[in-house]
Amino acid sequence: MSNLHADTVAFVRDTMLPQKEPPASTVGLLGWGKKNLFTGPFNTIVTILCTAFIAYVLWMLIPWFFSPTWNATSLGECREMLTAAGKVGEHGTSGACWGVIRERWIQLLFGFYPAELYWRPILAFVLLAPALAPVLFSDKVPGKLLIFSAIYPFLFPWLLWGGTIWSPICAALGFVILYAVVKYGSEAIGQLGAIIAAVVAALVWWLFLSGYVQDGLAAVIPLAIEPVASRDFGGMMLSITIGVVAIACSLPLGIVLALGRQSDLLIVKSLCVGFIEFIRGVPLITLLFVASTLLNIFLPPGTNFDIILRVIIMATLFSAAYMAEVIRGGLAALPKGQYEGADSLGLDYWQAQRLIIMPQALKISIPGIVSTFIGLFKDTTLVSVIGLLDPLGLSNSIRADQAWNGIVWELYMFIAALFFLFCFGMSRYSMYLERKLQTGHR
Amino acid sequence: MATVTDPPKAEFRLSMLIYDTRYRSMTIQVVALIGFLLLVGFLISNTVQNLATSGKTVGFGFLTEPAGYDINQVLIEYNNQNSHLRAAFVGLLNTLLVAVLGCITATVIGVIIGVLRLSPNWLIARLTTVYVEMFRNVPVLLWIVFAMAILIETLPAPRAFRGDDPEATMKIFDTVAITNRGVYVPEPLFSRSLGDIHLFGTSSMNFDISLDLLLIIAVVVASIFGVRAIKRNADATQEKTGKRPTTWYLTLGTLVVPLLVVLVALGFHLGYPALQGFNFQGGTYLRNSLIALWLALSLYTAAFIAENVRAGILAISAGQTEAAGALGLRPNRIMRLVVLPQALRVIIPPLISQYLNLTKNSSLAIAVGYMDITGTLMGITLNQTGKELETLLLGMLIYLIISLSISALMNWYNNRVKLVER
């Protein structure tokens, strides 16, 4: 009798069975639900409670949301419309009063900016996109746009505040002088001498000469657009203006402060530490009080500059201190070998920072930097406390209006939605940036 | 013939200040210091000049003058004849009150939300994500003002509680009245009270501390020490014999019995708020500015704390949980004994800065009329005395001290729980 396996059993399978379908309870909607919602009795209860909660909220919200009050001109009229539509609950009418948004949305966006000039802030903010694009999406847009990015900082205030075109041009000329003196003076008086000479020349230009040149040019060629006073600024436009300028200025300042705090120079370091800790220790609102009442005392008698500018300066200083701490975290997170490697290549301090340290440190700290930006943008609402008319400041005056006295949800939900849009957008962009710059070290 | 060149002479040239690394750092520092001193001098000279022009003098004498304004929510005795300094002190206590309340609730909510965001249950994870994104991406000032507006507009006025068939009724067995002016909750009263202890005599910082409260705190602390002693004993017995004695009734007794005895001895009872005339009398009155501020700050900060907690838990590698599971620990013990102690080290530093943020954000109280230090010292006192420089500097100094003490305290705690490395 053979010992071969084939002889002792009647049947040997020589082909693979086709794969069976997975059980119906583990695939599709059912399987997903079983895995994510009903894993055990506790989870099932939680799911049911959550569903009930969501259903309750939607049940309350949807009828409230869809209410035929778009054309109302006062809260009283809203209530009449709701009564006519049969939307009457046990506590009076129930339904949103969208008339306030229809009537005031343009004010919530632009404040008291002259209506015929709305194109200017709109153009300024639309142009922000091409100005930022070469910086934000450097791999997708041509680098030549960077020239526009350089022009934009001068175009932006001119479009918003108006006035003669010569003042931004004269301000820009200062930078041209700075650049020219450094470039052509380096050979004659050495690099350091050229830098000092350039700064002196630019300061002389800005402080003493540019005013006369500007007036002269304005008298000869009066190219000007209608000026708009700062007190007419308001609404979302004001928030974005303060936010954008302060964000743009606080990043470089924050980098300088962080480097100062990390440096070996004792005096520089203690000055930076003192500044950072002081700013981080006090609330922004006290700094805004300083901007609105105290700054005039600190500056030479007779100086009285724009309240929005003062607020921007304070917001910049405030977020620069936070930025410095975020970037310091990035600097500290770099392995020591990077610093030593830069030294061994013979790079000097600034070369090492520019080529080796900062690109990596900034990349590590992107999430922190963006959340500081978001924080700063949200903090622009604080200007309503010192009397500027940002969306929150306007909401107070709208609620004090006879026609809209008693309105709460619609107004604040609208403002909250505006802020949410910007902040959420920024946080998504930071995630995109993190993924893009990920070099796969983990 | 080889020419021997001398090493360069070590004579000092002016350019070495810039090009020689030995001197350059010195030069930079001196320049920075001179620049800083010049800036300070410039500011001070401007200030002196400006103050002289406007005929103002610098001095803190105004702090002892009568304040002349009322403060609606006070923790210590105050009337409008008290000094500005006392008003500032009342404001400071109000700041600390809302900061402490806010930190506690924000931590509780934040930890719950943070843990739930990691839940395997898809629905609750999404719901908590919506919560976090909603609160993080909208300014805190808007939440504060919004909360205040909701409290004022949607809650019933005290007169709605009047009449035989009132529109509104008190909640929780007729003990809590929620009105659009604030919430009235029962207050603890002692019929055989020990009285108060008066601190700081007649200075403007004087205040009373209830001896009853001190006694109760002392008893509770003693009970907690007792409970820990019981636990130590039980641990020792377990080490020795391998069996853990049943201690839950001892623990419960140590916690409850002394407290009950003290409460009965002091004649503890609750004073309920009751409607008298147009408003409620009795009970503890929490103004709705306090409640709105507390609510908004806690919910807002909780969203940030939730993210910190989530990051802390995610930072603990899954291997730790699996290893603990392989040792045979149950899920809740894994959380308590393995994951949380490690996660805490990651969570605490950002938690400190959230507490600091909450404390600083409490200065937004001024938007809803809660009289904290910003509202008293940097608000009404500033307006009444016209001393912008002194009040603002003093206020900033106070905030700075609060911030630095919180961070010092929390850093001390952080150092205690920190992993001791090589």
Boltz contact constraints between the chains, C-beta under 6 A:
constraints:
  - contact:
      token1: [A, 36]
      token2: [B, 122]
      max_distance: 6.0
  - contact:
      token1: [A, 37]
      token2: [B, 122]
      max_distance: 6.0
  - contact:
      token1: [A, 43]
      token2: [B, 121]
      max_distance: 6.0
  - contact:
      token1: [A, 46]
      token2: [B, 121]
      max_distance: 6.0
  - contact:
      token1: [A, 46]
      token2: [B, 124]
      max_distance: 6.0
  - contact:
      token1: [A, 47]
      token2: [B, 123]
      max_distance: 6.0
  - contact:
      token1: [A, 50]
      token2: [B, 123]
      max_distance: 6.0
  - contact:
      token1: [A, 50]
      token2: [B, 124]
      max_distance: 6.0
  - contact:
      token1: [A, 50]
      token2: [B, 127]
      max_distance: 6.0
  - contact:
      token1: [A, 265]
      token2: [B, 25]
      max_distance: 6.0
  - contact:
      token1: [A, 265]
      token2: [B, 29]
      max_distance: 6.0
  - contact:
      token1: [A, 267]
      token2: [B, 29]
      max_distance: 6.0
  - contact:
      token1: [A, 267]
      token2: [B, 32]
      max_distance: 6.0
  - contact:
      token1: [A, 267]
      token2: [B, 33]
      max_distance: 6.0
  - contact:
      token1: [A, 268]
      token2: [B, 32]
      max_distance: 6.0
  - contact:
      token1: [A, 271]
      token2: [B, 36]
      max_distance: 6.0
  - contact:
      token1: [A, 281]
      token2: [B, 400]
      max_distance: 6.0
  - contact:
      token1: [A, 281]
      token2: [B, 403]
      max_distance: 6.0
  - contact:
      token1: [A, 282]
      token2: [B, 396]
      max_distance: 6.0
  - contact:
      token1: [A, 282]
      token2: [B, 399]
      max_distance: 6.0
  - contact:
      token1: [A, 282]
      token2: [B, 400]
      max_distance: 6.0
  - contact:
      token1: [A, 283]
      token2: [B, 360]
      max_distance: 6.0
  - contact:
      token1: [A, 283]
      token2: [B, 363]
      max_distance: 6.0
  - contact:
      token1: [A, 285]
      token2: [B, 363]
      max_distance: 6.0
  - contact:
      token1: [A, 286]
      token2: [B, 395]
      max_distance: 6.0
  - contact:
      token1: [A, 286]
      token2: [B, 396]
      max_distance: 6.0
  - contact:
      token1: [A, 289]
      token2: [B, 392]
      max_distance: 6.0
  - contact:
      token1: [A, 290]
      token2: [B, 392]
      max_distance: 6.0
  - contact:
      token1: [A, 293]
      token2: [B, 388]
      max_distance: 6.0
  - contact:
      token1: [A, 294]
      token2: [B, 388]
      max_distance: 6.0
  - contact:
      token1: [A, 294]
      token2: [B, 392]
      max_distance: 6.0
  - contact:
      token1: [A, 297]
      token2: [B, 47]
      max_distance: 6.0
  - contact:
      token1: [A, 297]
      token2: [B, 50]
      max_distance: 6.0
  - contact:
      token1: [A, 298]
      token2: [B, 43]
      max_distance: 6.0
  - contact:
      token1: [A, 298]
      token2: [B, 46]
      max_distance: 6.0
  - contact:
      token1: [A, 298]
      token2: [B, 47]
      max_distance: 6.0
  - contact:
      token1: [A, 299]
      token2: [B, 46]
      max_distance: 6.0
  - contact:
      token1: [A, 300]
      token2: [B, 46]
      max_distance: 6.0
  - contact:
      token1: [A, 301]
      token2: [B, 49]
      max_distance: 6.0
  - contact:
      token1: [A, 301]
      token2: [B, 50]
      max_distance: 6.0
  - contact:
      token1: [A, 378]
      token2: [B, 139]
      max_distance: 6.0
  - contact:
      token1: [A, 381]
      token2: [B, 139]
      max_distance: 6.0
  - contact:
      token1: [A, 381]
      token2: [B, 141]
      max_distance: 6.0
  - contact:
      token1: [A, 385]
      token2: [B, 367]
      max_distance: 6.0
  - contact:
      token1: [A, 408]
      token2: [B, 149]
      max_distance: 6.0
  - contact:
      token1: [A, 408]
      token2: [B, 150]
      max_distance: 6.0
  - contact:
      token1: [A, 408]
      token2: [B, 153]
      max_distance: 6.0
  - contact:
      token1: [A, 412]
      token2: [B, 146]
      max_distance: 6.0
  - contact:
      token1: [A, 416]
      token2: [B, 138]
      max_distance: 6.0
  - contact:
      token1: [A, 416]
      token2: [B, 142]
      max_distance: 6.0
  - contact:
      token1: [A, 419]
      token2: [B, 138]
      max_distance: 6.0
  - contact:
      token1: [A, 419]
      token2: [B, 139]
      max_distance: 6.0
  - contact:
      token1: [A, 420]
      token2: [B, 137]
      max_distance: 6.0
  - contact:
      token1: [A, 420]
      token2: [B, 138]
      max_distance: 6.0
  - contact:
      token1: [A, 423]
      token2: [B, 137]
      max_distance: 6.0
  - contact:
      token1: [A, 424]
      token2: [B, 137]
      max_distance: 6.0
